[in-house]
C-alpha cells in the first residue's frame, strides 16, 4: 500500500487515512511518481545519434478526499499561503508498518493546482483534484556528527557508520551514498580549530577537497554548504547581547584557491576526512541527502 505525508514546516498532514480525523485525508490515484526525460537526437543515413538526455520537471497529481468543506478549509490553513516560493515536503513509502515517515524518501513540491468540487453523493466525501510541481529529485536526509577529543584518545560513537580514528586533528567517517546521484552537503564546525580541510576519498583517491585558511575561535562556528540553492562559506560569531555576526570567508580571501570551492558526496561508498591544525574539543556535523530519480 502506498503511503504519503505532506509536511509544512513542523506540521504534518497524513495523506493515507480514510477516517478524516485531525490532519488526515486520503490521496488517491497518484500519478507522476516516476521520471520523464527529454531526449535530443539526430539521424544520419538511418542511424540515430543521441545528443543529450535531460530530466524534465515533473508533476505529481491525484485526488484528495476530505470529510466535508470544513475539513478542506483546515487543509488550506495547513498549506498556508499558496503564492509562495517556500516548498512543502511530499513523503512517499510503500511500507505499511512504517512508524517514522522522516526516514522515507520525499520530494520538495509546490501546490500548482487544487480544485474544490462538490460532495460526492456515492462516498459522501469532498473530492478535490490536486497537482504538485516537483522541485527536486527524490531525497532522504542524513546527518552525521563527529566529536573531537581534547587529548587524542580513542572514542566510541553510537552511529551506524564505521568510524576511523586518526588523532585529535584528523577524523574520518565512511559514507554510503545509496542514492544514484552525487549530492551536496553542509559541514558545520563547532570547535576551536585552525585551517579546516575537508577531503572526499573514494577507491583510495581524493575526489574533492576544500580548505579554508581561517581560525575558528571559541564562541564561533563555520558553515560550509555546497547546496546551489543555499551555498555559503561563513564564519558565525556570537556578540554581546546575543547578536550573531556573519563573516563571508569565501570572498574575503580566506579560501585557499588551490582547492575546490565546496565538496559533494559521490554515489556509492566514500570517506569524508576532516583535518585541521590545533583542533580542540568540539564537533563536526555533516548534513546531506541521498538523491534518486526514481
C-alpha positions in Angstrom: 0.0 0.0 0.0 1.3 3.4 -0.9 1.5 6.0 1.9 2.0 9.7 1.7 2.6 12.6 4.1 2.8 16.3 3.4 5.0 18.4 5.7 4.9 22.2 6.0 7.5 23.4 8.5 6.9 21.3 11.6 3.3 20.5 10.7 2.4 17.2 9.0 -0.7 16.1 7.1 -1.3 12.4 6.7 -2.5 11.7 3.1 -3.2 8.0 3.6 -6.1 7.9 6.0 -9.8 7.4 5.5 -11.0 8.3 8.9 -10.5 12.0 8.3 -9.6 12.7 11.9 -7.2 15.6 12.8 -4.7 16.3 9.9 -5.7 13.4 7.8 -7.2 12.7 4.4 -6.8 10.3 1.5 -4.6 10.8 -1.6 -6.0 8.6 -4.4 -5.0 7.9 -8.0 -1.4 9.3 -7.6 0.4 9.9 -10.9 3.9 11.3 -11.8 5.9 9.4 -9.2 8.4 8.2 -11.9 10.7 10.2 -14.1 10.4 11.9 -17.5 13.4 12.7 -19.7 13.8 14.8 -22.9 15.9 13.0 -25.5 17.6 15.1 -28.2 18.9 13.1 -31.2 19.6 13.3 -34.9 19.7 10.9 -37.8 22.4 10.3 -40.4 21.9 7.6 -43.0 19.2 5.9 -40.9 21.5 5.8 -37.9 20.4 7.7 -34.8 22.8 9.6 -32.5 21.9 10.8 -29.0 22.9 14.4 -28.3 21.6 14.7 -24.8 19.3 13.2 -22.2 17.9 15.6 -19.7 15.3 15.1 -16.9 12.3 17.3 -17.3 10.4 19.0 -14.5 7.8 16.5 -13.1 4.3 17.0 -11.9 2.6 14.7 -9.2 -1.1 14.6 -9.4 -4.1 12.8 -7.8 -7.3 13.3 -5.9 -7.6 14.3 -2.3 -10.6 13.0 -0.3 -11.9 15.2 2.5 -14.7 14.7 5.0 -16.5 18.0 4.2 -15.9 21.6 3.4 -14.7 22.4 6.9 -12.1 19.6 6.6 -11.0 21.1 3.2 -10.7 24.5 4.9 -8.5 23.0 7.6 -6.2 21.6 4.8 -5.9 25.1 3.2 -4.9 26.6 6.5 -2.3 23.8 6.9 -0.8 24.6 3.4 -0.8 28.3 4.1 -0.1 31.0 1.5 -0.3 29.4 -1.9 1.6 32.1 -3.8 4.9 31.4 -2.2 8.3 30.0 -3.2 8.7 28.0 0.1 8.2 24.4 -0.8 6.4 21.6 1.0 7.8 18.1 1.5 5.8 15.2 0.0 7.0 12.0 1.6 6.3 8.6 0.0 6.6 5.0 1.2 5.3 1.5 0.3 5.9 0.2 3.8 2.6 -0.4 5.6 4.2 -0.8 9.0 6.2 2.4 9.0 6.5 4.3 12.2 8.8 7.2 11.3 8.0 8.9 7.9 11.1 11.1 8.2 13.3 8.1 7.2 11.4 7.8 3.9 12.0 9.4 0.5 10.5 12.8 -0.2 10.3 15.5 -2.9 10.2 19.2 -2.5 6.9 20.4 -4.0 4.6 23.4 -4.5 0.9 23.2 -4.9 0.3 24.0 -8.6 -3.5 23.5 -8.6 -6.2 22.3 -6.3 -9.9 22.2 -7.3 -12.8 22.2 -4.8 -15.8 20.4 -6.2 -19.0 19.2 -4.6 -19.7 16.5 -2.1 -19.7 13.1 -3.9 -23.1 11.5 -3.4 -21.7 8.0 -3.6 -19.0 8.3 -1.0 -20.2 11.3 1.0 -16.7 12.8 0.6 -15.4 16.0 -0.9 -13.1 15.0 -3.8 -10.5 17.6 -4.9 -8.1 17.1 -7.8 -4.6 18.4 -6.9 -1.4 18.9 -8.8 2.1 19.3 -7.2 5.0 20.8 -9.0 8.1 18.8 -8.1 11.2 21.0 -7.3 13.7 18.2 -6.6 14.6 14.6 -7.1 13.6 12.0 -4.5 15.6 12.8 -1.4 16.4 11.2 2.0 18.1 13.4 4.6 21.2 12.1 6.6 23.1 13.6 9.5 26.5 12.6 11.0 28.2 14.1 14.0 31.9 13.7 14.7 33.3 14.6 18.1 36.9 16.0 18.6 38.8 14.7 21.5 40.9 17.1 23.6 43.7 14.5 24.2 43.6 12.4 21.0 42.3 9.3 22.8 40.1 6.8 21.0 36.3 7.5 21.3 33.3 5.2 20.7 30.5 6.6 18.5 26.9 5.3 18.7 26.3 5.6 14.9 25.5 3.0 12.2 28.5 4.1 10.2 32.0 2.7 10.8 34.4 5.4 12.2 38.2 5.7 11.7 40.2 7.4 14.4 43.4 9.3 13.4 44.3 11.6 16.2 42.8 14.8 17.5 43.4 16.7 14.3 42.2 14.0 11.9 38.8 12.4 11.8 37.1 10.3 9.1 33.8 8.6 8.5 32.7 6.2 5.8 29.6 7.4 3.9 27.5 5.0 1.9 25.5 7.1 -0.5 22.8 4.7 -1.6 21.3 7.2 -4.0 22.3 7.0 -7.6 23.3 10.7 -7.8 26.1 12.8 -6.3 24.8 15.1 -3.5 25.7 18.4 -1.9 26.5 18.6 1.8 26.6 21.1 4.7 29.6 20.9 7.1 29.3 22.8 10.4 32.4 23.2 12.5 31.8 23.9 16.2 35.3 23.6 17.6 38.3 25.8 18.2 40.5 24.9 15.2 42.7 26.4 12.6 42.7 25.9 8.8 40.0 23.3 8.4 40.4 21.0 5.4 37.8 18.6 4.1 38.5 15.7 1.7 36.3 13.2 -0.1 38.2 9.9 -0.8 36.8 7.1 -3.0 38.7 4.0 -4.0 41.9 5.4 -2.4 41.8 8.6 -4.5 41.0 12.2 -3.4 37.9 13.1 -5.3 37.3 16.6 -4.0 38.8 18.8 -1.2 38.2 22.2 0.2 40.4 24.2 2.5 39.8 27.5 4.4 42.6 29.5 6.0 40.6 30.7 8.9 40.9 30.4 12.7 37.7 29.4 14.4 37.8 30.8 17.9 35.7 29.7 21.0 32.2 31.2 20.6 32.4 31.0 16.8 31.4 28.3 14.2 31.9 27.8 10.5 29.3 26.6 7.9 30.4 25.3 4.5 27.4 24.5 2.3 27.7 23.3 -1.3 24.0 23.2 -2.0 23.5 25.5 -5.0 20.3 27.0 -3.5 21.9 27.7 -0.1 25.6 27.9 -0.9 27.8 29.6 1.6 31.2 29.6 3.3 30.6 31.6 6.5 32.1 32.2 10.0 29.5 33.0 12.6 30.4 34.7 15.9 28.1 35.4 18.9 28.4 39.1 20.0 27.5 40.7 23.3 23.7 40.8 23.7 23.2 37.6 21.8 23.5 39.0 18.3 25.2 36.8 15.6 27.8 38.3 13.3 28.3 36.5 9.9 31.6 36.8 8.0 31.9 35.6 4.5 35.2 33.6 4.5 35.0 32.8 0.7 35.0 36.3 -0.8 37.3 37.9 1.9 40.2 35.7 0.6 40.5 33.2 3.4 39.8 30.4 1.0 42.8 28.5 -0.4 42.4 28.7 -4.2 44.5 25.6 -4.8 41.5 23.6 -3.6 37.9 23.4 -4.8 35.2 25.7 -3.6 33.0 23.2 -1.9 32.6 19.4 -1.8 30.0 17.0 -3.0 29.5 13.4 -1.9 29.6 10.9 -4.8 27.3 8.0 -5.3 28.4 4.8 -3.6 30.9 4.4 -0.7 33.4 7.1 0.1 35.2 8.6 3.1 34.9 12.1 4.5 38.1 13.2 6.1 38.4 16.2 8.3 41.9 17.7 9.1 42.9 20.8 10.9 45.7 22.4 12.9 45.5 22.7 16.7 42.0 21.3 17.0 40.4 21.4 20.4 37.3 19.8 21.9 34.2 20.3 19.7 32.2 18.6 17.0 31.8 18.4 13.2 28.3 18.0 11.8 27.7 16.7 8.2 24.3 17.0 6.6 23.4 15.7 3.2 20.6 13.9 1.3 20.5 10.7 -0.7 19.1 11.5 -4.2 17.4 9.4 -6.8 15.5 10.0 -10.0 13.0 7.2 -9.2 
